[in-house]
């Protein structure tokens, strides 16, 4: 049985499904924005890779994470979605506020200006990261509860036996 359905109440399932929807929507926004902007950043490059290429990699990872979570809602797919989304948040904020410069094969991606697309990407990534982290916690708690209830000794339900 999927980890998302290990909850005992309908409310728990609804919470998990809403969290999944937020994660998937946030990753979809992330992927769309990065694919939409990739060609505009192809000129920022080193000899081996462009910023546009990195945008395409981010979009691909976001798509893979969203599809994986949709098809296989487990702690590890939620954790992968968290890592992708949180990594995007980190990269946007880092290159917004710090001129890191060129790092090995990575080009200098410093961009101190906000655009609608950048803000939309950050909002989608942040929402996906927070929801994915919450989803990991919810699924972890459910798995622990399910394991605990399956290994707990059963208590008699009938009247007490007097010897």
Helices and strands as residue ranges (DSSP letters): G 3-5, H 10-37, G 38-41, H 51-71, H 75-97, H 116-151
